[in-house]
């Protein structure tokens, strides 16, 4: 079990933004399910974490829970809910990453989620059909994922996917089909908030693609903000260590330094090859430490 957990940690540390987003969504889902089981076993009904993390349509409650427009896009209630969202995110996220950076993908994910939350809040406070439903809350990564889907589809509309029984179909047609389904479901009593949010995320993704083709990246400011937030959680290096490293480099000649770096790279490559063949448990303690140290550089 320890090796399995260590392997997951390594995959998360070395994975790209798409991998990290899927890891975070699955981890939050598992943690909430474990807590839910504990609450049921001990008859704890005073706090529902999912509604506490979901974005509310009630404006007064929203003001008291300003974190929910962010947290809701990482929360899922049922297995099928998170399964389909993560499959769509993986498929179209892989396509998206062929043309954009992980920083852009992460930024568009967040912006798409925020757009979905905004349209949901506006709709449930202005449109008579939704007003009659009363106050509620919404969870799920669907709006964020739809932004990725539409962003990839409308940036490369001629790209084709080979679908079972249907053959090769342009991804833009797949995206449009998903959008039309959500639009036709806006009047459905089943998951009305989700369909509204999907529309918000989809429109944001389309806007991103159209603006990017015109030379403007609307995710740039969000990318800078996320970099700043991530920087708050990074451990600061001690000055003494920096001085020692600088002192050692100064003593090395260029030839010695390049030779040492190439040797270290060859050693890491050999460890990675061993990792693929025998798994994380097949590495020695020294090899695990070297791999961990290399992942932090």
N, C-alpha and C positions, 0 to 999 in steps of 0.2 A: 504493500500500500504506500509505503514511504517513497519507493522508487517511482510509482505512478504519479504521486503528487509532485515529486522533484522534476519529473519529465514534463508535466503540465506547466510548471513554473518556468522551465527552460523554454518551452514553446511560446509561452506568453512573452518572455523577455526578448526573445529573438524574432518574434513574429512582427508583421507589419500592422498598420492601423486597422485594417480590415479584420485581421485575426484578433486583435485586442478588443474591438467592438463586439465581436461574437462571444469572446470569452467573458466580457463584462456582463452582457445580457444573460448568458447561461448561468453565470455565478450568482447574479442577483435573483434569478428565478429559483435556483436551488436553495439559496439562503432563505428566501421568503416562504418556500414550501416547507422547509424544516421548522421554521418558526411557527408556521400555521399548524403543523402537526402537534407541536408542543403546546400551543394555545388550546387546541381541541382536547388533548389529553388532560390538561389541568383546568379545563372549564374557564379559560380566560377569554372574556368577550368584551372587555372594556376598550380594546384598541384593535382596529383593523388597519394593518400596515399598508395594505394595497390602496385603500381609499386615502390614507395619509400621504402616500407618495403620488397618487394620481392627480391630474390637474382638474380642479372643480370648475363647474360652469357658474357657480355662485360667486359674484364679484367680491362680496364681503369676505367670504371664506378664502378666496384667492389671495387677497391682500395679506391675510394672516399666514398663508402658505406659499410664499413667493418662490420657493425652491421647486415647486411641483411642475412648472413648464419644462424643467430640465429632467427631473427624476422620472416623470411619467414615461419618457421615451426609452427607458431601460427596464420597465416593469411589465410582466406578462402574468396572466392568471392561469391559463390552461396550457397543456403540453402542445396541442395542435396550434395554438395561437403563436407560441414562440417558435415552433418548428417551421411553419410556413414563412414567418418573418425572417428567420435566420437563413433559410434556403434562398429566398429572394435577395437578401443582402449579400450572401456569398456569390450567387451567380452573377448578379449585375455589378457587385463590388469588384469582382475579378476583371470584368470588362472595363469598368471605370478606371481601375488602377493601371491599365495598359496605356492610358493617355494622360492621367493626372497623378499627382503625388498623394501619398497617404495623408498629408496635412490637409489637402483640399478635400479628400473624401471625408475625413473626420469633421471638418468645418461644415461641409454641406449636410452631413448627417444631423448635426446640431441645428443648423438653420432650418432644415426641412421639418424637424421636430417642433421647433418654435413656431414655424408658419402654420403647422397643423393645429397646434394648441391655440394660436391666435384666432384662426378661422372658427374653430370649435367654440371658443368663448363668445365671439361676436355673434355667431349663428344662434346659439342657445340663449342669447339675451336680446335678440332683435326679431327673429323670424317667428311668426305666430305658431306654426306647426311644432317647432321645438320648444317654444315657451309653454305650450300646453302639456308637455311631457314632464314639466317640473325640473327641479335641480338635480344634477347628477355629477359624475366624474368620469374621467377617461384615462386609460393606460394603453401602452403598447408602442412598439417601434415602427408601426406601419407608415406613419407620415414621414418619418426620417428615411425609411427605406424607399418609399415612393419618390423622394427627392433624388436618391441615388439612381433609381430606375430611369426616371425621366431625364436626368442629367446625362446619363450614358447614352440613352436612346436617341435623344435629339442632338447630341453632339456628333454621334456617328450613326445617323439614321439608316445608312445602307448596309451596316454590319448585319450578318445573318446568323441565326442559331438553328441548329438541326434539332427539331422537336419530334418526339415519338409520334408516329402515325401521320404527322402533318408535313414532315420534310423540312426544308430550309425556309425560314421566315425571317424577315427583317425585324430587328429588335424594336424599331419604332412602332410597328404594328402591334407587337406584344404590349408595349407601354400604353398605346392608345386604347387597346382593348380593356386593359385593367382600369384605365381612367373612366371609360364609358360605363363599365360595370359599377364603379363607385358612384358615378353621377346618377345612374338609373336607380340606385339603391338609396338615394337621399331621402326618399319618402317612405322607406321601409322602417317598421318599428324595431327591427332587429339591428342592433349596433348602429344607431343613427349617428352618434358622436364620432365613431370610428370612420364612417364613410365621409363625413364632413372633414375630418382631419386629413384623410387620404388626399382629398382634393387640394387642401392647403399645401401639403408636402409636394404633390405633383406639380402644382403651379410654380412653386419655388424652384423645383428642379428644372422645369422648362425655362424659366427666366434665367437661371444660371447658365444653361447651355447657350441660349441665344445671346446673352451678354458676353460670354467667353469668346464666342465666334467673332464678336465685334471688338475684341481686345480688352475687355474689362472683366476682372475676376471679382465677383461680388462676395466671395468667401474670404478675401484677403484680410479684412479687419477681424473676422472671427478667428482666423488662423493665428493672428498676432495675439488675440486675447487668450486663446487656448494655450499658446506657447508660454504666455506670462503665468497662467494658472499652473501649468505643469512645472514651471520653474520654481514655484513656491514649495513644491513637494520634493524637489531634488536636494539631496544632501550637499552641503557646501564643503569643498575641499579645504583642508587645513593648509595654511600658508607654509608651515614647516615642511610638509610633504612636497609642496610645489618647489620649494627651494632646493630640497635634496635632489629631486628629479632634474632640475635645471643644472645643478652642480655636476651630476653624473654625465649628462649629455655634453656638457662643456669639455669634459675630459676625453670623450670619445672622438676619434677621427671620423670623417664622413664614411670611410670604408668600413670601420668597425661598427658604426651605427647601422649602416645598411645591411651588413652581414648578420648582425644580431636580429634585426627586424625580420629578415627573410627566414632565418632559422625558426623564429617564433611562429611565423605564419605557416611554415611547413609542418610544424608540430601540431598546431591547431587543426590544420587540414586532415592530418592523420587521425586525430581524435574524433573529428566529425565523421570520417569514414567508418571508424570503429563503432560510433554511435548508431549509424544507419544499419550496420550489420548485426550488432548484438544488443542494441538498446541501451538505455541509460544505466541499467543495472550492471551491464557488462564493463563499465568503466571503473578504473581504480580510483581511490580517494584523491590521489594526486592529479589524475586526469580530470576528474570532476572539478577540482579547484582551479586548474588552469583554464578550463572551459568557462567557468563562472567568472574568473578574472577577465578573460578576453571579452565576454559579453558586456562588461561594464566599461570597456574602453571606447 
